[in-house]
Amino acid sequence: MRTLLGSAVAALALTACSGAGSVAVAPAGPYAGQITLTSLPDGWSMQANFTTAEAADAGVCPGATIGACCVFSQPQWVIADGDSVPPVVGAGTLTVADGDKSLATASFAGYGYHPISSSESSAPGWSPGDVLSLSAAGSAVDSFSGSVVAPPAFTAVSPQLSPTEISVVRLSTDLQLSWSPADGYAGSVTAQLFDVNGFYVTCSGPDAAGSLTLPLETFANFAAADTGTLTLSRADSVSIQTLNATVNLSAVSAASGNVTFLP
């Protein structure tokens, strides 16, 4: 993973609150951020989140580890009036470009950054191998910039993953996934399976293997007749270091489809 140095900002940003002229100070740093640029066959999306380093995911499985897989449930937050859990902070306006072509601009809205997708933007997507750049104007999080290379798209995926078709996941047997390894890509592939109730299984393996197995032992939280989503992804990531934050910028190429669970 590469590391870049971003520029510093002189002071923490203040966020005006509604009410009797009160002003709330951003929670103290250091901070951690995640920006993900995802390309799918039918479109693209951008998601950005910044929080305190203490509240950020430490990179460990938040649930049970089974082989190369992590089994967990989506966190359920109880939020008191005026609070946000985990706390969110801003990095100013975010600008994304594909070479000299502008893709998206996102502004901090107090509760975070609203995800942007091709369904809301007329900007075309990018191609594998394109250099995607991102810059942040700076706020509570120092200003920074960085770039990533869009990873290769998936081909020959089995079972076929499509947003318009439904694949079957049998809860009584392992789920075997396969794809054509990408030339020149030495990274890993991550499979994520989740259902409508917020239960997740995430497994990873080398792209060069061309296959990945989700063991049936990881399906204990899923129920027959429920529906869900299965996604395969490749990623190129860069770690950007500022004076008060560590930001992970990722370009993701994914194949995703709907599934139904059967015994």
N, C-alpha and C positions, 0 to 999 in steps of 0.2 A: 504494500500500500504506500502511495506517495504522500508527502507532507508539504504543504505550501504555507507561506507566511502572509497573513493578511495585515492591513494597516490598522492602527489603533484609533479609537475615538476618545475624545478628551473626557467625556462625562457620561454617566448613565442617563438614559432617556427617562423623562417623566411622562406618565400617561394621565390625561385629565379624566376625572370620573364625573358621572352625572351626580347631581345633588347640590348641596350648598357650597359650591366652589371648592370642593375638596380635591386634593391631588394625591394620587397613589404612586409611590416609587416602585420601580421594577424590583422584583426580588433580587437579592444579592447574588453575584456570580461566584464561582465560574459557571459558564453555561455550556450546554451541549446542543447540537442541532443535527437534524437529518433532512436532507433535501433529496427527493427521488423523482427522476425523470423516466417515465415508463412508456415504452412503445409496444403496442399490440397490433395485430393485423388489421383491426378495424378502427384504430385511433391512437391517441397519446394522452398522457396526463402528467401533471406536476403536483407534488405534495411537499409541503415544508412545515417543519415543526421545530421550535426552539424552547428549551426548558432549562431548569437548573441542572448542573452536572449531577447533583445528588439525586434528583428525581429521574434522571435518564436511565434507560435500559443499560445495565452493566455488561451486556453482551453474553449473558449466560441464559440458559433455558429457564423461563419463568414457571415451568411446570415439571413434568417427569421426563427424563431422558431414557429413550429406548433405542439402543443401537445408535444409528446416525440420525435419529429422529427426536424431536421435541414435541411433547403432547401437553397442551395447555388450554385454558379457557380465557376468553376475553375479559379483561378486568372490568369490574362493575364499580364505578366511582359514586360515592355519596358526597354531593357538593353542597356546602352551606351557602347561605346568601352572601354574595360578593366574593366568593372564593372560586378558584379554578384548580382542579386536581387532575394531573399534575400542573404546577404553575406554568404559565406560558409567557414568553417574552418575545420581543420583536428584534429584527435586524434591519429595519427600514425597508425601503422598496427593493424587491428582488427582480432582476432582469435576466432573462434567459435568451440565448441566441444560438443558432446553428450556423457557424461561420459568421458571415455578414448579414444573415437573415434573422430578424427578430421573431421569437417564438411566443413569449409571454412576459407579462409584468404583473407582479403581485404585491399588494400592500397589506401591512399588518392591520388587523381590524379589532384589536383589543382582546378578542378571544382566540386569536391565532390567524393563520393564513388560510383563506378559502381555497380548497383544491381547484385547479384549473384543468380543463380537459378539451379535447378537440371538438366536443359537442357544444362548447361555449365559445370557441375561438375559431376564426377563419384561417389561422396560420397552419400551413401543412406540416406534417410530421417530418421526421428525419430518417436517414438511411443508415444501415450498419456501416461503421467506420467513420461517420461524421464526428467532428469535434464539437461538443456542446459546452458552451461557456455560461457561467453564472456569476453575477456580481450582486452584492448587497450594499446598500447605501450606508447602513449602520444605524444603530439606535442603542438599546440596552446591550445588544451584541455588537461588537466592533464591526466595522466595514470589512469586507473581504471579497475575494474573487477566486475562481478556480475553473478547471475544465476537466471533462471526462470524454472518453471515446465510446460511442454507441456500440454495444456488443452485437454479434451476429444474431440474425433471426433464426427461429426454430424451423426445421423441416423434418418430414417423415415422423411426426409424433404419433405414438400409439399408447393408449387409445386416442382417437382423434378428439381434439379439444376445440370446441366451437361455441360461441355465445348463442347460437341459434339451434344447436342440437343438444340432446341430453345423453350423457354417457352413464353407464351403470357401474357402481362400486359395490362389490359383494363383500359383506361384512364377515363372511365365513372363510375368506381366503386372502392371501397377500395380494396387493395391487402392484402389478408389474408395469412400469413405464419405460418407454424407449424413444429414442430420437437419433438423428444423424449428428455425430460430433461435428463441431465447426472447425474448419481449417484455421490454424493460427490462434485459436482461443485456448488458453491454458488454464482457465478458471474452472469454477464448479457450477453445477446446476442445482437449483433449489426447487423442490416440489412442496406446494402448500395446499392442503385439503382442509376445508372448513365447512360447517353447516350453518343453517339458519339460527341455531341456538347459541352461536358464538364459541363452539368447540373447534380447536385447531390441531392439525398435525403438520409439522414442517420437517422435511428430511433433505439432506444434501449429499452430493457425491460428485466425483470428477466428470467434467463434460466428456472427456475422451472415452469414458466407459460406455457411453451411449445407452445406458440403462440405469434404473433406480428402482428399488423395491420398498414399498410402504408395508411393513409387517402388519398382519391382522391384529396383533396385540395392541397396535396404536389406535384401533377403531372402537375401543370400549365405550367412548362417550357418544358415538353416533347411533342413531336409531333407524330401523328399517322404515321406509316410506318417507323419511325426511329428504330434503334436497340440500344441495350445497354447491360449492365451486372448487375446481381443481386448477391450479396454475403451475406452470413450469417457468422458471426464469433464469436468465444469465445476467450478470452485472459487472460493470466496471466502476470502481469506487476510488475516490481520493479523499484523504483526510486533510482538512484545511485548519491550520492553527493560527488563531489570533491571540492577542494579549489576554483576553478574558473568555475565550471559548474554543471548543473543538467542534468542527462541523464536518459531517460526513456527506459528501456529494456523490450520488450514485446515478448512473445511467443503466436502465434495466430493459432488456428485451424479453418479452413474455408471450406465452401461449396460454390461453385460459378458456375454460368451458364449464358449462353447468353439468351437475351430476345428480343422480338420485341413488339413495342407499337401499339395497335389497339384502335379504338374509344370505 
